[in-house]
Amino acid sequence: MKKAKIKINTVYIIVFILFGAYALSICYTFLWGVVAGLMEDNNVFILHPFEVPSKFVFKNYVQAFTMVKSGKTSMLGMLFNSVWYTVGATVLSVACSTTMAYVVNKYKFFGRNILFYISLVVMILPIVGSLPAQFRLVKNMGIDNSPLLLLMFCSGFGFNFIVMYGFFSNVSWSYAEAGFIDGASDFQVFFNIILPQAVPSVLSLMILAAIGFWNDYQTPLMYLNKLPPLSVGLQDFNLNIGYSLLPNSYPLLFAGVMLSIVPILIGFVVCQDTIMDNTVAGGLKG
C-alpha cells in the first residue's frame, strides 16, 4: 500500500511540475509581449529583446490605435471589424445550430438521421477539402468584403449542432406536449418552453464561438482583406514592418497584439464558470 501511494504521489508531482512549467511558459510569453510593447524604439527591441528596458514608454499603447495600420485601416477600424464579425458570426452560427438541433432531435421526418450523420461528416472531414468550392461560391455570390459574408455561418451543422443535439436529447418532451394541448404553436413551444431551458448551454456555446471567431485568421484573410479585423490587420502590419518608417514599429506591433487580447481575455475570465459548468450540462457529458 505504501509503495502504491508513493507511486501515485510521484505521478502527481510529475504532472504538477509539467503543467506548472507549461503555465509559466504561457505567462512568460504574455508578460514578454507586454514589456515589448513598452520599449522605447526598434533599436532597444532588436538589440535587447529579452531585457527589461530602462525606460517604459506607455504611450505606445495609446499610439497603437492610430499608428498600427493595415492599408488605410487603423487599429480602431480593425477593432470595429473584429466586433461586427465576431458578434454576427457568433449569433448566427449558434442560433442556426440550436434551431437545427432542436428540429432534428424532436421532430420525426424523413431524412432526420441523414442530417445528423451529415453533421458528423462535416466535423470529421478536413476543412481544406472544401476551401476551393467555398472560395468560388463566396466570390460568385459577391459577399466577400461585406457583412453579408456572415451568411456562410448559417449552415447549422458542426460542433455546436452536436452539443445542442445532446442537450435536447435530455430535455423532457412532456412540457412541449402540455403546451401543444393548450394550443401553443411550434414556435411558441420552442421559444417559451424549450429555449429557456437551453439558455445556459447556448450562452456557453456563444462564449466559445466568440473566442474562436475573434481569433479567426483564415476566413478574414480570404474574404475580408479590405475590411481586416485585428487578426489579419496586425499580421499585415507585421509583414510590412520592414517598410515602415516608424522608429518604434516593433513596440507598436506588440502593444497592438496585447491590446487585441484584452477584450476576449476579460470575457473569458468573467464567463469561465459558465463555460465549464454549462457546456458539460449542455451535452458534452451525455
C-alpha positions, 0 to 999 in steps of 0.5 A: 500500500505504501509503495502504491501511494508513493507511486501515485504521489510521484505521478502527481508531482510529475504532472504538477511540475509539467503543467506548472512549467507549461503555465509559466511558459504561457505567462512568460510569453504574455508578460514578454509581449507586454514589456515589448510593447513598452520599449522605447524604439526598434533599436532597444527591441532588436538589440535587447529583446529579452531585457527589461528596458530602462525606460517604459514608454506607455504611450505606445499603447495609446499610439497603437490605435492610430499608428498600427495600420493595415492599408488605410485601416487603423487599429480602431477600424480593425477593432470595429471589424473584429466586433461586427464579425465576431458578434454576427458570426457568433449569433448566427452560427449558434442560433442556426445550430440550436434551431437545427438541433432542436428540429432534428432531435424532436421532430420525426421526418424523413431524412432526420438521421441523414442530417445528423450523420451529415453533421458528423461528416462535416466535423470529421472531414478536413476543412481544406477539402472544401476551401476551393468550392467555398472560395468560388461560391463566396466570390460568385455570390459577391459577399466577400468584403461585406457583412453579408459574408456572415451568411456562410455561418448559417449552415447549422451543422458542426460542433455546436449542432452536436452539443445542442443535439445532446442537450435536447436529447435530455430535455423532457418532451412532456412540457412541449406536449402540455403546451401543444394541448393548450394550443401553443404553436411550434414556435411558441413551444420552442421559444417559451418552453424549450429555449429557456431551458437551453439558455445556459448551454447556448450562452456557453456555446456563444462564449466559445464561438466568440473566442474562436471567431475573434481569433479567426485568421483564415476566413478574414484573410480570404474574404475580408482583406479590405475590411481586416479585423485585428487578426489579419490587420496586425499580421499585415502590419507585421509583414510590412514592418520592414517598410515602415518608417516608424522608429518604434514599429516593433513596440507598436506591433506588440502593444497592438497584439496585447491590446487585441487580447484584452477584450476576449481575455476579460470575457473569458475570465468573467464567463469561465464558470459558465463555460465549464459548468454549462457546456458539460450540462449542455451535452458534452457529458451525455 
